[in-house]
């Protein structure tokens, strides 16, 4: 299983497979790099460096675009604001002189502020114009997923199974909700999402939850992964991917579980299919794109769950979640390649290698191109000619 390295805290990616799984590690074969005749070669518009990146550590530090800027961070405590058009660094704040900051929870931009989570359990809020700290607070457990900000409230999901809400302007805690977590879980947590006053998130116990954002009261919970098997590893049921809402449907996928479509209001399962994943899914129109735990790229009909195509040629290359860039499905991999697939057929269209540090988060579409960041912290804006 390609996600085994997530299971142990902050050890480097290459040295963090579960103790006792050496045989499984040896049996996993990463697919060779596909030979692709690229139909296009993107042009680089600008590049910038964001500290040392995330290295070989588990991280979901995806840059965010807001206020005509790109905001990005490295694991060790650097946060940068970069002009979206020119690539010029507008400000850079370095927290590395403090106690280890270890940014990992992604960046959310809202209310002219930036909200970041850390492996040390801090929620840090910065002014977007200057990078000055507005407030910071300690939470229960690591924050490994992106904070949610909506209706004047910040919600974070921690590694201890605690969902906490804070007043977005002051940091005052408003409510918290705790759920039981198994003894062994994957490293990573689901980022909560919100719509119409409700929040939705995945849990390490195999459930998807819905609650009111203003008070944390539960609306419904739906189990999509049940423990099974004779070992702790076989019984992993985490839902680490971020749920996706499209129309009246919520889509979620679990590890060792199911891909499900749930009616947003009732919590009733509309359809379910046997797929296992801990990676964020992508829904565009009637298409649902998924990366399985074996790094198969799959497209399904979001209305029925019927499979449209599958591409198995990137097996065990530790793929990023899928992104849709200029109409193509794009994934990055551990070797530093971007792979471009036809969204209707799954066939390879193009391929580029950025650097040998690897890519851990998907590229981001912008009006005149796309952004991509590597594990070494190399951030660039590119465009298809």
Secondary structure, 3 states (H helix, E strand, C coil): CCCHHHHCCCCCHHHCCCCCCHHHHHHCCCCCCCCCCCCCCCEEEEEEECCCCCCCCCCCCCCEEECCEEEEECCCCEEEEEECCCCCEEEEEECCCCCCCCEEEEEEEECCEEEEEECCCEEEEEECCCCCEEEEEECCCCCCCCCEEECCEEEEECCCCEEEEEECCCCCEEEEEECCCCCCCCCCCCCCEEECCEEEEECCCCEEEEEECCCCCEEEEEECCCCCCCCCCCCCCCCCCCCEEECCEEEEECCCCCEEEEECCCCCEEEEECCCCCCCCEEECCEEEEECCCCCEEEEECCCCCEEEEECCCCCCCCCCCEEECCEEEEECCCCEEEEEECCCCCEEEEEECCCCCCCCCCEEECCEEEEECCCCEEEEEECC
